[in-house]
Amino acid sequence: MRELSRRAFPEPEASSDDQPTPIEAARIQRRRASEATHTLALRRARADRAARQTGTAAAAPQHPPVRRTA
């Protein structure tokens, strides 16, 4: 049964140029953007918490707006 499966669905050949496929490239780009957004949200939350604990809301740094693609 496994042999029939191997014949019906052969393993794709490894690309010789080691470049990610367009789908993988898009996935990597989305993952990086998501990680950047997450990091920015953590920084803002930490700054807000620190400002609340010290009682100075004006001490929180202003961050540039996040780029949006959609």
C-alpha positions as MATLAB code, in Angstrom:
seq = 'MRELSRRAFPEPEASSDDQPTPIEAARIQRRRASEATHTLALRRARADRAARQTGTAAAAPQHPPVRRTA';
ca = [
       0.000    0.000    0.000;
       2.827    2.395    0.820;
       4.491    1.647   -2.492;
       1.294    2.532   -4.350;
       1.085    5.746   -2.370;
       4.687    6.624   -3.256;
       3.994    6.068   -6.936;
       0.755    8.056   -6.871;
       2.226   10.932   -4.860;
       5.976   11.183   -5.479;
       8.109   13.413   -3.283;
       8.749   16.807   -4.888;
      12.289   17.380   -6.057;
      14.336   19.786   -3.965;
      14.903   23.081   -5.735;
      18.471   23.689   -6.765;
      18.500   27.433   -6.029;
      17.306   27.137   -2.395;
      14.868   30.016   -2.848;
      11.563   29.769   -0.985;
       8.472   29.273   -3.087;
       6.201   32.299   -3.506;
       3.773   30.860   -0.953;
       6.555   30.287    1.565;
       7.947   33.769    0.923;
       4.530   35.305    1.604;
       4.162   33.216    4.748;
       7.575   34.342    5.990;
       6.703   37.981    5.295;
       3.375   37.682    7.150;
       5.092   35.978   10.085;
       7.688   38.766   10.320;
       4.991   41.433   10.170;
       3.012   39.624   12.843;
       6.054   39.345   15.089;
       6.794   43.054   14.613;
       3.215   43.978   15.517;
       3.322   41.718   18.560;
       6.604   43.232   19.724;
       5.234   46.746   19.276;
       2.112   45.853   21.272;
       4.254   44.456   24.083;
       6.349   47.640   24.186;
       3.254   49.812   24.337;
       1.668   47.684   27.049;
       4.835   47.764   29.144;
       5.149   51.528   28.712;
       1.492   52.006   29.665;
       1.894   49.818   32.743;
       5.038   51.670   33.794;
       3.266   55.007   33.311;
       0.297   53.880   35.383;
       2.552   52.656   38.176;
       4.462   55.921   38.305;
       1.330   57.993   37.800;
       2.600   59.870   34.756;
       0.591   59.121   31.652;
       2.534   61.716   29.648;
       5.795   59.784   30.181;
       4.724   57.029   27.791;
       6.670   57.336   24.534;
       4.751   57.907   21.319;
       5.396   55.217   18.717;
       5.082   55.621   14.964;
       1.944   54.107   13.424;
       2.113   50.508   12.227;
       2.077   50.025    8.464;
      -1.008   48.333    7.154;
      -1.237   46.483    3.882;
      -4.948   45.831    3.767;
];
